[in-house]
Amino acid sequence: MRADDRKTLRCAIYTRKSTEHGLEQEFNSLDAQREACEAYIKSQASQGWKALPQHYDDPAYSGGNLDRPALKRLLCDIEAGRIDVVVVYKIDRLTRSLADFAKLVETFDARSISFVAVTQQFNTTTSMGRLTLNVLLSFAQFERELASERVRDKVAASRKRGKWTGGTVPLGYDARDKKLVINKTEADTVRTIFRRYLELKSFARLVADLDQRGIVTKRRNTKVAKYNGGIPFTYGPLAYFLKNRVYLGEVHHGGKWFKGEQEAIVERQTFEQVQELLKANVVKCKTKYSESGALLGGKLFDDRGNRMGPSFSSKNGVRYRFYVNTALRGRKHMAGSVTRISAPEIESIVENAVRENFDLVDTSGEAIPERIERVLLSDTLVRITFKSEGQVEGSSFKTLEIQWAPTKDSHTHSPPPSGGKPDQKLLQAVVRAYAWLADLKSGRFSSIDELATTANLHPKVVRQALRLAFLSPALTSAILEGDQPGLTLRQIPKRLPLPWSSHRQPVRVRSAANTGLFCDDGF
């Protein structure tokens, strides 16, 4: 065969080393692997093999998984059709997992990629070659698991002897010669935090006090900026900090604490007093976060970027849901223009917007959050950002802005006037009230309590809802036709006057809303 007729086979060399040991050397393990692979490729030059200049090197990455940057680049180049042959020094350099190897072989076969380990001769296109590979990988995986067991056993034995075996260095200590050594400046800070918590007896006051003193988390020099620390304390990290028994000179392993080699920073008596105070201040939440039924949980933020989390209050057996600004927990000065909002109100605004823009009239409410990436709330605007994969085909919008107006009450807000359109929430409430009243008249339910049980609601809620069936005909017609701009369900008094002549549109001021007064506008 003439040299011009040979097909050039582009060869990618992949190298890997499990640890950082020796990487600082001028000629390290990665260089040795690449040199051996290049020599093998040169020996196959008569077959048209040619080494690609790109380096696919993974230093200090385990072979137990595929989460490696160079390997990901290699697979991307294979998908793009830039590689014909993958060359490694040994099979375990590519992977030590049988399951991962099966995925890689499937990818190679789909693209007709040849795979070669220069020190282990086999052919992946034959059954015997695949058997050889599986046997080699079985031993490689066994070796990795055996090494992991040895490391775990060594760490457990070291921890039980009180030795520090690595990890995140806590505030107050420095790591020197594989030991925790007290940092005098940070140790004073640790004692200050413990002492101030006993004095202030509150996380909210403690967070504000630490901010005023300029006390932040431990500063570290890491390659990833978000792990550098030096940020203000928040409730979660502060609680973990105050419960950390490392400051008593102990080390943790397997759910148990052992006497450590490092010196204690906090006296045991002080530490125990803090633990008792933490237990006394525990507030047991009646409802789990995931079970709160919050449609916008984790997606609602104020106009300063603070998350607004779900909360609720109960009065006379009735539960009221809210979204509360998390900045109120110790950093009120950082809160945006909205600190709390009624959950049904904001959820209704967002849900209606999503249904209208995505034509989801008959879709359940559970599908609404899947379309939303983020909701930003200010005192005049609701900005909804949609997920890119959730956009309607052909639409160009990524965000939707809805104007709205807050009421005088600083804790709740109302949507803007409907502009001649019926208030859907109020309209549904009126229709439901008439339906319930008809059920009671027909004898379908013998009492309001039975109706409430069937509807899975508190009897008081049902009684208050039934009042809408006794509105004056003029006011009911106005609600149906949307001739009552600005009228909302919350503005109708809970204690409705009996005479129809008193049923007039509520005045949009707090005094009228609280007293149930109506203005005379012709109804």
C-alpha positions in Angstrom: 0.0 0.0 0.0 1.3 3.4 -1.0 1.9 6.0 1.8 -0.6 8.3 0.1 -3.4 5.7 0.3 -3.1 5.2 4.0 -5.9 6.7 6.2 -4.5 8.9 9.0 -5.8 7.8 12.4 -5.9 10.6 14.9 -4.7 9.3 18.3 -5.6 11.0 21.5 -3.4 10.2 24.5 -5.1 10.2 27.9 -3.1 10.2 31.2 -4.2 10.2 34.8 -2.7 10.1 38.3 -4.7 9.5 41.4 -2.7 11.7 43.8 -0.8 15.0 43.8 2.3 13.3 45.1 5.2 13.8 42.7 3.4 16.2 40.3 5.8 19.0 41.3 8.7 17.1 39.7 10.0 18.2 36.3 9.3 14.7 34.8 6.4 13.2 36.6 4.1 10.2 36.1 1.9 12.0 33.6 5.0 12.8 31.4 6.1 9.1 31.6 2.7 7.8 30.5 2.6 10.2 27.6 6.1 9.4 26.5 5.3 5.7 26.4 2.1 6.3 24.5 3.8 8.5 21.9 6.5 5.9 21.4 3.8 3.3 20.7 2.0 5.5 18.3 5.3 6.1 16.4 5.7 2.3 16.1 2.3 2.2 14.3 3.2 5.0 11.9 3.0 2.6 9.1 -0.7 2.1 9.9 -1.3 5.8 9.6 -1.3 6.6 13.4 -0.6 10.2 14.4 -0.6 11.6 17.9 -2.8 14.7 18.4 -1.1 17.7 20.1 -3.9 18.1 22.6 -3.1 16.9 26.1 -5.8 15.1 28.0 -4.2 15.0 31.5 -6.1 14.5 34.8 -3.7 15.1 37.7 -4.9 14.1 41.1 -8.2 12.6 40.0 -9.7 9.2 41.1 -10.4 6.5 38.5 -13.5 5.4 40.5 -15.8 7.8 38.5 -16.0 9.7 35.3 -16.1 13.2 36.8 -12.8 14.3 35.4 -12.3 17.5 33.3 -9.8 16.0 30.8 -11.9 12.9 30.3 -15.0 15.0 29.6 -13.0 17.0 27.0 -11.9 13.7 25.4 -15.5 12.5 25.2 -16.6 15.8 23.7 -14.0 15.6 21.0 -15.0 12.0 20.3 -18.6 13.1 19.8 -17.4 15.9 17.5 -15.5 13.4 15.4 -12.0 14.7 16.1 -10.5 11.4 17.4 -10.1 7.9 15.9 -8.0 6.1 18.5 -7.8 6.5 22.3 -4.4 5.5 23.7 -3.6 5.0 27.4 -0.6 3.6 29.3 -2.8 1.0 31.2 -6.5 0.3 31.3 -6.8 1.5 34.9 -5.6 4.9 33.8 -8.9 5.3 31.9 -11.2 3.9 34.7 -11.2 1.5 37.6 -14.9 0.8 37.4 -16.5 -2.0 35.4 -19.8 0.0 35.1 -18.0 3.1 33.8 -15.9 1.1 31.4 -19.0 -0.4 29.9 -20.3 3.1 29.3 -17.1 4.2 27.7 -16.9 1.1 25.4 -20.5 1.8 24.3 -19.5 5.4 23.4 -16.3 4.1 21.6 -18.3 1.5 19.6 -21.0 4.1 18.6 -18.3 6.2 17.0 -16.1 3.3 15.8 -13.3 4.4 18.1 -10.4 2.0 18.7 -9.0 1.7 22.3 -5.4 0.7 23.1 -3.5 0.3 26.3 0.2 0.2 25.3 1.3 -2.2 28.1 -1.7 -4.5 27.8 -2.3 -6.0 24.4 -5.9 -6.8 23.5 -8.6 -6.1 20.9 -11.9 -4.8 22.0 -13.6 -6.0 18.8 -13.4 -9.7 19.8 -15.2 -11.6 22.6 -11.8 -12.8 24.0 -10.5 -9.2 24.0 -13.6 -8.0 26.0 -13.2 -10.9 28.4 -9.5 -9.9 29.0 -10.6 -6.3 29.6 -13.3 -7.3 32.1 -10.8 -9.5 34.0 -8.2 -6.7 34.1 -10.9 -4.2 35.3 -12.2 -6.5 37.9 -8.7 -6.6 39.5 -8.3 -2.8 39.1 -11.7 -2.2 40.8 -10.8 -4.7 43.6 -7.5 -2.9 44.1 -9.2 0.5 44.3 -11.8 -0.8 46.8 -9.1 -2.5 48.9 -7.1 0.7 49.0 -10.2 2.7 50.0 -10.8 0.2 52.9 -7.2 0.5 54.1 -7.5 4.3 54.1 -10.8 4.3 55.9 -9.4 1.9 58.6 -6.4 4.1 59.0 -8.5 7.2 59.4 -10.7 5.5 61.9 -7.8 4.3 64.0 -6.1 7.8 63.9 -9.3 9.6 64.9 -9.8 7.2 67.8 -6.3 8.1 69.0 -7.3 11.8 68.8 -5.3 12.7 65.6 -6.5 15.2 63.1 -6.6 13.5 59.7 -7.4 16.4 57.5 -10.5 18.3 56.4 -11.8 21.9 56.8 -9.8 23.7 59.4 -12.2 25.4 61.8 -12.0 29.0 63.0 -9.5 29.3 65.8 -7.0 26.7 64.5 -4.3 26.4 61.8 -3.0 23.2 60.3 0.7 22.6 60.8 2.6 19.3 60.4 -0.8 17.4 60.1 -1.9 18.8 63.5 -4.3 21.5 64.6 -2.5 24.4 66.3 -4.3 27.3 68.0 -4.4 30.6 66.2 -4.3 33.1 69.1 -6.2 35.9 67.2 -8.9 33.6 65.9 -9.1 31.8 69.3 -10.1 35.1 70.9 -12.8 35.5 68.3 -14.1 32.1 69.1 -14.3 32.8 72.8 -16.0 36.1 72.0 -18.8 34.4 69.9 -19.5 31.9 72.7 -19.5 34.6 75.4 -21.7 37.0 73.4 -24.3 34.3 72.7 -24.6 33.6 76.4 -25.1 37.3 77.0 -27.5 38.1 74.1 -29.3 34.8 74.2 -30.6 35.2 70.6 -29.2 34.4 67.2 -30.8 37.5 65.7 -29.0 39.8 68.2 -25.8 37.8 68.0 -25.7 38.1 64.1 -26.2 41.8 64.4 -23.5 42.1 67.1 -21.0 40.0 65.0 -21.7 42.2 62.0 -21.0 45.3 64.1 -17.7 43.9 65.4 -16.7 42.8 61.8 -16.4 39.1 62.8 -16.7 36.8 59.8 -16.0 33.1 59.0 -12.5 31.8 58.7 -10.5 33.1 55.7 -8.8 30.5 53.6 -6.7 30.5 50.4 -8.3 28.0 48.0 -8.5 27.7 44.3 -12.3 28.0 44.3 -13.3 31.5 45.4 -16.6 30.5 47.1 -14.6 28.4 49.6 -12.3 31.2 50.7 -14.5 32.2 53.6 -14.4 35.6 55.2 -18.2 36.1 54.9 -20.7 37.2 57.6 -22.2 34.5 59.8 -25.7 33.3 59.1 -28.0 31.2 61.3 -27.0 27.8 60.0 -23.2 28.1 60.1 -23.5 29.9 63.4 -25.5 27.0 65.0 -23.0 24.5 63.6 -20.1 26.6 65.0 -21.6 26.7 68.5 -22.2 23.0 68.6 -18.7 22.1 67.3 -16.9 20.0 70.1 -13.5 20.6 68.4 -13.3 23.7 70.6 -13.3 21.3 73.6 -10.2 19.6 72.2 -12.1 16.6 70.7 -12.2 15.0 67.3 -15.2 13.3 65.6 -15.5 10.0 63.8 -18.4 7.7 63.1 -20.9 9.7 65.1 -18.7 9.7 68.2 -16.3 12.2 69.8 -12.8 11.3 71.1 -10.2 13.2 73.0 -8.1 15.0 70.5 -4.4 16.1 70.4 -5.3 19.8 69.8 -5.7 22.2 72.8 -9.2 23.3 73.8 -10.2 26.9 73.1 -13.5 27.0 75.0 -14.0 25.9 78.6 -16.3 22.9 79.1 -18.6 24.8 81.4 -19.1 27.6 78.9 -19.6 25.1 76.1 -22.3 23.2 78.1 -24.1 26.5 79.0 -24.2 27.3 75.3 -25.7 23.9 74.5 -28.4 24.3 77.1 -29.3 27.7 75.7 -29.4 26.3 72.2 -31.8 23.6 73.3 -34.0 26.1 75.1 -34.2 28.3 72.0 -35.2 25.6 69.6 -38.4 26.4 67.8 -40.2 23.3 66.6 -41.7 23.9 63.2 -45.2 22.3 62.9 -44.8 21.9 59.1 -41.8 20.6 57.2 -40.5 23.0 54.5 -41.1 20.4 51.8 -44.7 19.9 53.0 -45.6 23.5 53.4 -47.4 23.6 50.0 -45.5 26.7 49.0 -45.8 27.0 45.2 -42.8 29.5 45.0 -40.6 27.8 47.6 -37.0 28.7 46.8 -37.9 30.8 43.8 -39.2 34.1 45.4 -36.8 36.9 46.1 -37.1 40.6 47.0 -35.6 43.4 45.0 -32.3 43.2 46.9 -31.7 39.5 46.2 -32.9 38.1 49.6 -34.9 34.9 49.4 -38.4 35.0 50.7 -39.3 31.7 52.4 -42.7 30.2 53.2 -44.1 30.7 56.7 -47.6 30.6 58.3 -49.5 31.8 61.3 -52.6 30.3 62.9 -55.5 32.1 64.6 -58.7 30.5 65.9 -57.8 27.3 64.1 -57.4 29.0 60.7 -54.0 28.9 59.0 -52.7 31.9 57.1 -49.7 31.4 54.7 -47.0 34.0 54.0 -43.7 34.4 52.3 -41.3 36.2 54.7 -38.0 37.9 53.8 -35.1 35.9 55.2 -33.1 39.1 55.8 -35.4 39.7 58.8 -33.4 37.1 60.6 -30.7 39.3 62.0 -30.1 41.6 59.1 -33.3 43.8 58.7 -31.2 46.6 57.2 -30.5 44.4 54.2 -34.1 43.6 53.4 -35.8 44.9 50.3 -38.9 46.9 49.8 -41.2 43.9 50.6 -40.7 42.0 53.9 -43.8 39.8 53.9 -46.6 39.0 51.5 -49.6 36.8 51.5 -48.8 33.5 49.9 -52.2 33.0 48.1 -51.9 36.4 46.6 -48.5 36.3 45.1 -49.0 32.6 44.0 -52.2 33.6 42.3 -50.4 36.4 40.4 -47.6 34.1 39.2 -49.9 31.1 38.5 -52.3 33.2 36.3 -49.3 34.7 34.4 -47.8 31.3 33.7 -51.1 29.8 32.6 -51.9 32.7 30.3 -48.4 32.8 28.7 -48.0 29.0 28.3 -51.7 28.1 27.7 -51.9 25.8 30.7 -55.6 26.2 31.4 -56.2 22.6 32.3 -52.8 21.9 33.8 -52.5 21.2 37.6 -50.8 23.7 39.8 -47.9 21.3 40.4 -46.6 21.9 36.9 -46.3 25.7 37.4 -43.0 25.8 39.4 -41.3 23.7 36.7 -41.8 26.6 34.3 -40.3 29.2 36.7 -36.7 29.9 37.3 -37.0 33.0 39.6 -39.6 35.5 40.8 -38.4 38.9 41.9 -40.8 41.1 44.0 -40.6 44.8 44.6 -43.3 47.2 45.9 -44.4 48.0 42.4 -43.4 45.1 40.2 -43.4 41.3 39.9 -40.7 40.1 37.5 -41.0 36.4 36.5 -38.1 34.7 34.9 -38.9 31.5 33.0 -36.7 28.5 32.4 -35.3 28.4 28.9 -36.6 24.8 28.2 -40.1 25.9 29.4 -40.6 28.6 26.8 -43.3 28.3 24.3 -42.0 27.5 20.8 -41.7 30.7 18.8 -41.8 33.0 21.8 -39.0 35.4 22.4 -39.6 36.4 26.0 -37.5 35.2 28.9 -39.0 37.4 31.6 -42.4 38.8 32.3 -43.0 41.9 34.3 -46.4 42.5 36.1 -47.2 45.9 37.6 -49.0 45.8 41.0 -49.8 48.1 43.8 -49.4 47.4 47.6 -52.1 48.3 50.0 -51.7 50.4 53.1 -51.0 47.3 55.1 -47.3 46.7 55.1 -47.6 43.0 55.5 -50.0 42.2 52.7 -50.4 43.4 49.2 -53.2 43.5 46.6 -53.0 43.2 42.8 -53.7 46.3 40.8 -57.3 47.2 39.8 -58.7 44.7 37.3 -59.6 47.4 34.7 -63.2 46.3 34.1 -62.5 42.5 34.3 -64.0 40.4 37.1 -61.7 39.5 40.0 -61.3 35.8 39.4 -60.5 35.0 43.0 -63.5 37.0 44.3 -65.7 35.5 41.5 -64.7 31.9 42.4 -65.4 32.6 46.1 -68.9 33.9 45.3 -69.7 30.9 43.1 -68.4 28.5 45.7 -70.5 30.2 48.4 -73.7 29.8 46.3 -72.9 26.1 45.6 -72.3 25.4 49.3 -75.6 27.1 50.2 -77.4 25.0 47.6 -75.9 21.8 49.1 -77.1 22.8 52.5 -80.6 23.7 51.3 -81.0 20.4 49.4 -80.0 18.4 52.4 -76.8 17.0 50.8 -75.0 18.1 54.0 -76.8 18.1 57.3 -74.6 20.8 58.8 -71.8 23.2 58.1 -69.5 20.9 60.1 -70.2 18.0 57.7 -69.7 20.3 54.7 -66.4 21.5 56.2 -65.2 17.9 56.8 -66.0 16.9 53.2 -64.2 20.0 51.8 -61.3 19.4 54.2 -61.6 22.9 55.7 -62.1 24.3 59.1 -65.8 25.1 59.9 -64.9 28.7 60.5 -63.5 29.1 57.0 -66.7 27.6 55.5 -68.9 30.0 57.6 -66.9 33.0 56.5 -67.0 31.9 52.9 -70.8 31.4 53.0 -71.3 35.1 53.7 -70.7 35.8 50.1 -73.9 34.1 49.2 -75.8 36.8 51.0 -74.4 39.8 49.2 -76.9 42.3 47.8 -78.0 41.5 44.2 -76.5 44.8 43.0 -73.1 44.1 44.5 -73.2 40.5 43.2 -73.9 41.7 39.7 -71.1 44.2 40.0 -68.7 41.5 41.0 -69.8 39.2 38.1 -69.5 42.0 35.5 -66.2 43.5 36.9 -67.8 46.9 37.6 -66.1 47.1 41.0 -62.5 48.1 40.2 -60.2 47.7 43.1 -62.6 45.5 45.1 -61.0 42.3 46.5 -62.1 39.4 48.6 -60.2 40.7 51.6 -62.1 44.0 51.6 -65.5 42.4 52.2 -66.0 42.4 56.0 -66.1 39.1 57.8 -69.1 40.3 59.7 -71.4 41.3 56.8 -74.3 43.6 57.7 -77.7 42.0 57.2 -79.5 44.9 55.4 -78.7 44.9 51.7 -78.8 48.7 51.8 -75.6 48.6 53.8 -73.8 46.4 51.1 -71.8 49.0 49.3 -68.2 49.0 48.0 -65.6 49.1 50.8 -63.4 52.2 51.1 -59.8 51.4 50.2 -58.3 52.7 53.4 -57.3 50.8 56.5 -59.8 52.4 58.8 -62.7 51.4 56.5 -61.3 47.9 55.9 -60.9 47.2 59.6 -64.3 48.5 60.7 -66.2 47.1 57.8 -67.5 50.6 56.7 -68.8 51.1 53.2 -69.0 54.2 51.1 -72.1 55.3 49.3 -71.4 54.9 45.6 -74.9 53.9 44.4 -75.1 50.3 45.5 
